[in-house]
């Protein structure tokens, strides 16, 4: 059944409607019409089965047949991702959504090749947020990750929210396997962390100064094994491990 996104500020079960973009997709791409059914979601766990009752060029009015609320993830996982070249950030955001990430923070680092001004940065953020929405529609995810504005590692740590556990992928010899770090946390706290930050560097890794900054803010270095992974592979590896260990 087709899925459509309705933002939380327009989520009114007494009067749901698709916006112009979603209406275009439903009518011009999927050729849907009055009487057809679909699923809608608000990115905050709310979803509903609906019937099309009025189809216009700019909006579709919906009748709610059944509505429910998905529970929040057992752990809020935030991915701090150094921005890679090309379209790999699109892939990372897409897969992070599928793997249940709560937020994605694009990072500009000293070794980040891609650079852009504030205007381009906002356009990129909007594009990546749209990628996350499309991923939610495709995979059935009811919780939409927030894509934050691109920022430096220093700026992020200055304004970061509190996390129960902070991790950073590292090629250094002091890095521990993620399972050991999680086991140590469970032994110390008696429970799984409710919120985790995992930071992934660019090709060539973080500089020593950036790694020192991350450690100073509580990040624990983790190893991803003896093979040096590309940055997008490292992101998917970490999110897969954390999803398996903390949200299963």
C-alpha positions in Angstrom: 0.0 0.0 0.0 1.4 3.5 -0.9 2.8 5.6 2.0 2.7 9.3 2.2 4.2 11.8 4.7 2.2 14.4 6.6 4.3 16.7 8.9 3.5 16.7 12.6 2.2 20.3 12.5 -0.5 19.2 10.0 -1.3 15.9 11.7 -4.9 16.3 12.6 -6.8 13.0 12.5 -10.1 14.9 12.1 -8.9 16.5 8.9 -6.0 15.0 7.2 -4.9 16.0 3.8 -1.9 15.5 1.5 0.1 18.6 0.5 0.8 19.6 -3.1 4.0 17.5 -3.5 2.5 14.3 -2.1 -0.7 15.0 -4.1 1.3 15.2 -7.3 3.0 11.9 -6.5 -0.3 10.2 -5.7 -2.2 11.4 -8.7 0.4 12.0 -11.5 2.8 9.2 -10.6 0.7 6.5 -8.9 -2.6 7.4 -10.7 -4.6 7.2 -7.5 -8.2 8.4 -7.3 -11.2 8.8 -5.0 -11.9 5.6 -3.1 -8.3 4.4 -3.1 -6.6 3.6 0.2 -3.1 4.5 1.4 -1.0 4.8 4.6 0.1 8.1 6.0 2.6 8.8 8.8 3.9 11.9 10.6 7.5 10.9 11.4 6.8 10.8 15.1 5.3 7.3 15.3 1.8 8.2 14.2 0.4 6.4 11.2 -3.0 5.8 9.8 -4.8 3.9 7.0 -6.8 6.4 5.0 -9.2 6.6 2.0 -9.1 9.3 -0.6 -12.4 11.2 -0.4 -11.5 14.3 -2.5 -8.8 14.6 -5.1 -7.7 18.1 -6.3 -4.6 19.4 -8.1 -3.0 20.7 -5.0 -4.4 18.6 -2.2 -6.1 15.3 -1.4 -8.6 15.1 1.5 -8.4 11.9 3.5 -10.8 9.8 5.6 -9.1 8.0 8.5 -10.0 4.3 8.6 -7.7 3.3 11.4 -5.0 5.2 13.3 -2.3 4.0 15.7 1.0 5.1 17.3 4.3 3.2 17.0 6.4 3.1 20.2 9.6 5.1 20.1 12.9 3.3 19.5 14.4 1.7 22.6 17.6 3.7 22.0 18.0 7.1 20.2 21.0 6.7 18.0 22.6 9.9 16.5 25.0 9.6 13.6 27.7 12.3 13.3 28.9 11.8 9.8 31.8 13.5 8.0 30.4 14.6 4.7 31.8 12.3 1.9 32.3 13.2 -1.8 29.6 12.7 -4.5 26.2 11.3 -3.6 27.4 9.0 -0.8 25.8 11.2 1.9 22.4 10.5 0.2 23.2 6.8 0.6 24.2 7.2 4.3 21.1 9.2 5.2 18.9 6.6 3.4 20.4 3.7 5.2 20.6 5.5 8.5 16.8 5.9 8.2 16.3 2.3 7.5 18.5 1.3 10.4 16.5 3.4 12.9 18.8 6.4 13.5 17.0 9.3 15.3 19.2 12.0 13.9 22.0 12.6 11.4 24.6 15.4 11.9 26.6 16.1 8.7 30.1 17.2 9.8 32.7 19.3 8.0 36.2 18.3 9.2 39.7 19.3 8.4 39.9 16.5 5.8 36.5 16.9 4.4 36.8 17.6 0.6 33.3 19.0 0.2 32.9 22.6 1.3 29.9 24.9 0.8 28.5 28.2 2.1 25.5 28.7 4.5 23.0 28.9 1.6 24.3 25.8 -0.1 24.4 24.0 3.3 20.7 24.6 3.9 19.9 23.4 0.5 21.9 20.2 1.2 20.2 19.8 4.5 16.7 20.1 2.9 17.8 17.5 0.2 19.0 15.1 2.8 15.9 15.5 4.9 13.9 14.7 1.8 16.0 11.6 1.3 15.1 10.5 4.8 11.4 11.1 4.2 11.5 9.0 1.0 13.4 6.2 2.9 10.7 6.2 5.6 8.0 5.9 2.9 9.8 3.0 1.2 10.8 0.9 4.2 7.8 1.5 6.5 9.7 3.4 9.2 7.3 5.6 11.2 10.1 7.6 13.0 11.7 10.2 10.8 15.3 11.0 11.7 16.1 14.8 11.9 18.9 15.9 9.5 20.7 18.7 11.3 22.6 21.6 9.5 26.2 20.8 8.5 28.7 21.9 11.2 32.2 21.4 12.4 33.0 18.9 15.1 33.9 21.7 17.5 30.5 23.4 16.9 28.6 20.2 17.4 30.3 19.4 20.7 29.8 22.9 21.9 26.0 22.6 21.5 25.5 18.9 21.7 22.6 17.4 23.7 23.4 14.9 26.5 24.1 11.3 25.4 24.3 8.2 27.6 27.2 6.9 25.5 29.4 8.6 22.9 31.5 6.6 20.4 33.9 7.5 17.6 35.2 5.2 14.9 39.0 5.1 15.2 42.0 3.6 13.5 44.1 4.1 16.7 45.5 1.2 18.7 43.5 2.3 21.9 40.2 1.6 20.1 37.9 -1.1 21.6 35.4 -3.4 19.8 31.9 -1.9 20.1 30.6 -5.0 21.8 33.1 -4.6 24.6 32.2 -1.0 25.1 28.5 -1.9 25.2 29.2 -4.8 27.6 31.3 -2.5 29.9 28.4 0.1 29.9 25.8 -2.6 30.8 28.0 -3.8 33.6 28.5 -0.3 35.0 25.0 1.0 34.5 22.9 -2.2 34.7 21.0 -1.3 31.5 21.5 -0.4 27.9 22.1 3.2 27.0 18.9 5.1 26.0 20.8 7.5 23.7 24.0 7.0 21.8 26.2 9.2 19.6 28.4 7.5 17.0 30.9 9.7 15.0 32.3 8.6 11.7 35.3 10.5 10.1 36.2 11.2 6.5 38.4 9.3 4.2 41.8 9.5 5.9 40.2 9.6 9.4 40.0 12.6 11.8 43.1 14.6 12.5 44.8 14.0 15.9 43.4 17.3 17.1 39.9 16.4 16.1 40.2 13.0 17.8 41.6 14.6 20.9 38.6 17.0 20.9 36.1 14.1 20.6 37.8 12.2 23.4 37.8 15.3 25.6 34.0 15.4 25.2 33.6 11.8 26.3 33.8 9.9 23.0 35.1 6.4 23.4 37.2 5.2 20.4 35.9 2.0 18.8 37.5 -0.2 16.2 35.6 -1.6 13.2 38.1 -4.4 12.6 41.4 -4.9 10.8 40.1 -3.7 7.4 40.1 0.0 6.7 36.5 0.8 5.7 35.3 3.6 3.5 33.4 6.2 5.4 29.9 5.2 4.1 30.7 1.5 5.0 31.9 2.5 8.5 28.6 4.3 9.1 26.5 1.4 8.0 28.6 -1.0 10.1 28.2 1.0 13.3 24.5 1.6 12.8 23.9 -2.0 12.1 25.8 -3.1 15.2 24.1 -0.6 17.5 20.6 -1.3 16.0 21.2 -5.1 16.6 22.5 -4.6 20.1 20.2 -1.9 21.4 17.0 -1.9 19.4 16.3 -5.6 18.9 
